[in-house]
Amino acid sequence: MKHYLALTIIADDRPGIVERIADVVIRAGGNWLESSMSRLAGKFAGILLVDIAEDRQVALLTALEALQRDGIRVTGEACSSLHAPDGECVTLSVVGNDRPGIVGEISGILAKLQVNVEELYTYCEDAPMSSEILFHASAILQLPQGLDRSRLQQALESVSDDLMVELEQS
């Protein structure tokens, strides 16, 4: 039986953070499986899945905790299985005028329809030829069994008249 640790990392962004974490993982006998990491407002933030024997997890977490003296905070949570979700996987693209609450409105619709957000990326930019700010979102979504893409698109488009929504099979 495989055992996994899901790790979250946050630090002031600088070179060498990934190398430091990778070194600790390998020295503890872990295997770096998958991750998502990025820079946001001067911070390095990431999530990471490590395959590591159950009897080595505490040692890995202790070694990662020691990185805190260098300003790298890592937290971990054990998980014992990886399962493939049921239902259709789709890519969502959204563009519309930015306003407070837009992420909450969109995520509220997804939650109500039992859609799981597997990945989400958002940003804002100046609209070409106007002083408006455009909100952009792209996401990988896992639809529940029986939810039709057209029903989801209709629900998302109901957020506002200016919202452009595209759904494509992943």
C-alpha positions as semicolon CSV with decimal commas, in nm:
position;residue;x (nm);y (nm);z (nm)
1;M;0,000;0,000;0,000
2;K;0,138;0,339;-0,098
3;H;0,130;0,637;0,133
4;Y;0,144;0,997;0,033
5;L;0,196;1,338;0,188
6;A;0,030;1,648;0,046
7;L;0,252;1,946;0,128
8;T;0,189;2,320;0,112
9;I;0,479;2,562;0,092
10;I;0,500;2,939;0,137
11;A;0,804;3,165;0,156
12;D;0,937;3,499;0,039
13;D;1,023;3,434;-0,324
14;R;1,391;3,380;-0,401
15;P;1,605;3,132;-0,594
16;G;1,669;2,791;-0,438
17;I;1,342;2,719;-0,260
18;V;1,244;2,425;-0,482
19;E;1,596;2,283;-0,461
20;R;1,591;2,298;-0,079
21;I;1,258;2,117;-0,059
22;A;1,359;1,858;-0,321
23;D;1,678;1,788;-0,126
24;V;1,488;1,731;0,199
25;V;1,236;1,504;0,025
26;I;1,502;1,283;-0,137
27;R;1,713;1,262;0,180
28;A;1,406;1,140;0,370
29;G;1,343;0,869;0,110
30;G;1,049;1,039;-0,057
31;N;0,961;1,068;-0,424
32;W;0,832;1,401;-0,564
33;L;0,525;1,301;-0,769
34;E;0,348;1,618;-0,874
35;S;0,334;1,984;-0,785
36;S;0,199;2,325;-0,867
37;M;0,409;2,623;-0,767
38;S;0,411;2,992;-0,849
39;R;0,511;3,342;-0,747
40;L;0,237;3,571;-0,622
41;A;0,292;3,922;-0,482
42;G;0,653;3,847;-0,391
43;K;0,569;3,516;-0,225
44;F;0,651;3,166;-0,343
45;A;0,351;2,937;-0,295
46;G;0,318;2,573;-0,382
47;I;0,150;2,242;-0,330
48;L;0,333;1,914;-0,368
49;L;0,251;1,544;-0,353
50;V;0,521;1,315;-0,217
51;D;0,520;0,936;-0,221
52;I;0,683;0,820;0,104
53;A;0,654;0,516;0,329
54;E;0,433;0,570;0,631
55;D;0,719;0,504;0,874
56;R;0,927;0,785;0,714
57;Q;0,658;1,055;0,705
58;V;0,727;1,199;1,050
59;A;1,100;1,227;0,973
60;L;1,024;1,408;0,647
61;L;0,783;1,649;0,815
62;T;1,038;1,720;1,089
63;A;1,311;1,790;0,833
64;L;1,078;2,016;0,636
65;E;0,982;2,200;0,955
66;A;1,351;2,282;1,006
67;L;1,336;2,490;0,684
68;Q;1,131;2,743;0,877
69;R;1,453;2,892;1,015
70;D;1,523;2,995;0,653
71;G;1,174;3,141;0,610
72;I;1,027;2,841;0,424
73;R;0,704;2,722;0,585
74;V;0,589;2,374;0,491
75;T;0,284;2,193;0,623
76;G;0,186;1,838;0,540
77;E;-0,110;1,611;0,552
78;A;-0,104;1,233;0,507
79;C;-0,323;1,073;0,243
80;S;-0,333;0,703;0,169
81;S;-0,475;0,675;-0,180
82;L;-0,500;0,848;-0,512
83;H;-0,829;0,796;-0,687
84;A;-0,943;0,894;-1,030
85;P;-1,262;1,099;-1,008
86;D;-1,579;1,001;-1,190
87;G;-1,752;1,225;-1,443
88;E;-1,641;1,440;-1,731
89;C;-1,334;1,663;-1,704
90;V;-1,367;2,003;-1,875
91;T;-1,161;2,318;-1,920
92;L;-1,336;2,642;-1,828
93;S;-1,238;2,986;-1,960
94;V;-1,411;3,298;-1,828
95;V;-1,360;3,663;-1,924
96;G;-1,570;3,953;-1,798
97;N;-1,562;4,293;-1,634
98;D;-1,395;4,266;-1,296
99;R;-1,587;4,345;-0,978
100;P;-1,572;4,242;-0,613
101;G;-1,736;3,904;-0,558
102;I;-1,701;3,759;-0,908
103;V;-1,493;3,462;-0,787
104;G;-1,749;3,395;-0,514
105;E;-2,038;3,406;-0,761
106;I;-1,871;3,166;-1,003
107;S;-1,751;2,927;-0,731
108;G;-2,096;2,936;-0,569
109;I;-2,253;2,810;-0,892
110;L;-1,989;2,538;-0,922
111;A;-2,049;2,426;-0,563
112;K;-2,427;2,425;-0,606
113;L;-2,389;2,199;-0,911
114;Q;-2,139;1,975;-0,727
115;V;-1,859;2,060;-0,972
116;N;-1,509;2,001;-0,835
117;V;-1,242;2,262;-0,913
118;E;-0,919;2,072;-0,980
119;E;-0,714;2,372;-1,095
120;L;-0,791;2,744;-1,099
121;Y;-0,592;3,037;-1,236
122;T;-0,719;3,394;-1,225
123;Y;-0,582;3,736;-1,313
124;C;-0,697;4,086;-1,403
125;E;-0,575;4,316;-1,678
126;D;-0,664;4,646;-1,840
127;A;-0,917;4,604;-2,118
128;P;-0,793;4,714;-2,460
129;M;-0,937;5,052;-2,568
130;S;-1,114;5,124;-2,238
131;S;-1,044;5,198;-1,875
132;E;-1,221;4,883;-1,757
133;I;-1,045;4,599;-1,577
134;L;-1,106;4,252;-1,722
135;F;-1,124;3,945;-1,501
136;H;-0,987;3,621;-1,650
137;A;-1,021;3,272;-1,510
138;S;-0,922;2,934;-1,642
139;A;-0,996;2,613;-1,460
140;I;-0,997;2,239;-1,489
141;L;-1,329;2,112;-1,361
142;Q;-1,455;1,765;-1,277
143;L;-1,827;1,745;-1,349
144;P;-2,047;1,511;-1,147
145;Q;-2,216;1,224;-1,326
146;G;-2,524;1,349;-1,508
147;L;-2,435;1,720;-1,529
148;D;-2,454;1,838;-1,888
149;R;-2,196;2,095;-2,003
150;S;-2,467;2,314;-2,154
151;R;-2,646;2,335;-1,816
152;L;-2,321;2,440;-1,649
153;Q;-2,249;2,699;-1,918
154;Q;-2,599;2,845;-1,886
155;A;-2,566;2,869;-1,508
156;L;-2,227;3,043;-1,532
157;E;-2,346;3,287;-1,799
158;S;-2,628;3,390;-1,565
159;V;-2,368;3,564;-1,344
160;S;-2,371;3,867;-1,576
161;D;-2,443;3,973;-1,933
162;D;-2,080;4,062;-2,001
163;L;-1,937;3,728;-1,890
164;M;-1,793;3,514;-2,170
165;V;-1,782;3,145;-2,078
166;E;-1,622;2,863;-2,276
167;L;-1,625;2,496;-2,176
168;E;-1,420;2,236;-2,361
169;Q;-1,362;1,870;-2,294
170;S;-1,018;1,817;-2,140
